[in-house]
């Protein structure tokens, strides 16, 4: 579902910061070589992630769901000089592609890759994160959030992607559609959770910002 017309989306993109050439090349290669290329973050949302990271200027970032590495590079743009970004993905087949672009960026030595289930990996990380980006298996969003929250501090920001789920969150639910049901419950939980303050932004497929209290 497109929430805005193509004309408006293009206008918004054109009035925002330009997409870095490296990320444009990553987008092209993703569409040529990788399944489900629509999963890539993309120009506008990538610039939003970059801006949020630059505002926070975090020392440590956690990303759950790397895909081909676009969002990791965007988030890394705001890292402190000695900061680190830990990114986790279950698909080991994409590791080499991710690393090739990480190393072409200015942040290759600051990005640490992990392969496996974030629910298992996050508790083992001896790091306090200033910024978290969740963009992986939707049915596990609650588990990812809880694992990440334990590794944050007051003032940390937790971002959750795809929370509007192509508009399905306001449509009649197919009884077989477990992902939409999970996201509805997740969105409700974030709104009511006293540990965070929450705002849901209609950016692309929905981006929720939670500030840890």
N, C-alpha and C positions, 0 to 999 in steps of 0.2 A: 504493500500500500504506500502511495505517495501522499504525504500529508500536505505538501505544498505543490503548486504547479511546477513544471519543469522550468518555466520562465523565471519564477520567483527563486527557485533553488539555484539557478545559474546566476541570478542577480546577487544573491547572498554570497555565493562563492566568489564572484568577481569583485565584491566590495570588501572581502576579507583578505588576509595575508595570502600571498602566492604560495602554491604548493612547492616545496623544495624539489629540485630536479631528481635527486636520488629517490625520493618517495614516489615521484611520478614514474620513474623507471621500475621501481618495485611493484607498483600497481600494474604496469604493462606486463611484467614477467608473471605476476600472480594470475592474471587473466589468461595468459598463454599456457601456463604449465600446471596450475593447481585447481583442484576441484572446488566448487562453490566459491568462486572469486568474489561474489557479492558480500562475503563475510569480511572482506578487508575494510578497514576503518574509513578510508577515503579522505579527500582533501579538506572539506569543511570541518568535519568532526575531528580530524587530525589536528587542525589548527586550534580548535577549542581545547583539546587535551594539552597541546603545547602551551597555550596561554594559561590554563589552570596550573600547570606544573611550574611555569615561570613565576606566577604570582606566589605560589607556595615556596618555591625555591627549596625543594626537599633534599634531605641528605639520603634518604632511603625510600625507594619506590617498590611496590609489589604489583606485578601484573599476573592475573590468572587468565590464561588463554592468549597465547602468543600469535597463533596462526602464522603468517609469513613475516611478522616483525614490524609492520607499519606503525602500529600504535606504540610499541615499545620505543621506537626511535623518536616519535613525537613527544612522549612523556619524558624521555631522557634529555630533551632540550632544556628542561628547567632544572636539572640536577645541579647541586653544588659541585664545586671543582673536584672534591674527593668523594662524591656521592656514588651510590650503586643502585642499579635497577635489577631486581630479581624477576625473571619472567618464566612462567611455568606452562608447559603444554604436554598433552598426552601423546601427540603425534611425532614420533621420532624421525619420520621421513622428511619433515620440514626443517629439521635442525640445521642442516648444511646451508639451505637457502637463507634462513634467518641470519646465520652467522656471517654469510658473505656480505649481506647488507649492513649488519651491525658494524663490521670491520671497515666498510667503506664510509661509514658515518664518522662523526667526531667523537662518538661515545662507545666505540667498540670495547675498550678496556674497562668500561663502567657497567656493561650489561652482562649479567650472569644468567646463563640458561639452565633450566631444570626440566627434565623429562619425567612425566609420571602424573599421578593424581595429586592435585593441589591439597586435597583434604589430608593426605599423608605427608606431603612435603612441607607445607607451611608451618606446622607445629615444630618441625625440626630446625627451622631457621632461627638463629639467635640474633634477631634484628628487630628493632622497633621502626615501623614504617610511618612516614609522614603522609604518604599518598598510596592509595590502593585502587587498582582498576580491575573490575571483574567482568570478563567477557568470554565465558566458556560454556560448558554444558548447563543449560538453563535449569534442568531438574535438580541440579546440585547447588544452585545459587545460595540457598539458605546455609548450607554447610560451608560453602566458601566464605560467606559473610561472617559467620561465627568464628571460623578459623582465623580470618584476617583481623577481625575486631580485637582478638586477644593479643595481636601483635602491633596494636596502635597505641596512641596516647591522646589525651584531650587536645583538640585542634586538628588532629589528623583528618584527612578527607578520604572517604570511600566512594568510588564511582561504580555504578552498575549500568551496563549497557543493554540495549534491546528490551527495555522494560515495557515498551508499548506493543511489541511483538506483532508488527505489521497491522496494528489496530485491532487485533483479536481480543484485546483486554476489554473492549466495549461492545463486543459482538456476542451473539448467542454461542455458547460453548459447545463444541462437538464432544460428546461423552468420551470419545477416544483420544481427545486432545489433552494429554496430561501436561504438556509444557505450558499451555496457556493457564491452566488451573494453578500450576505451581507459581507462575509469575504473578497471578492475581493475589495469591496468598503472600507472596514475597513483598509485593508493593504495599499491601495492607500492613504487613509487619513493620516495614521501614517507617511508614507514616506514624505508627503507634509506638514504636520502640523508644523508651525514655533514655536510652543510652546515646541516641543520636538525634540531630535535627536534620530534617530532610526536605529537599525540593526536587521535583521531577521536571526536567526540562524537555520540551518537545523537539529535541535535536535529533535529526535523522530518525532512528527507530526508538528513540526515548533514552535519555541518560539521567539517572538519578544521582544526585549529590547528597551524601550524608556526612555531616560534620560530627566527629566524635566529641561527646561532652565529658 
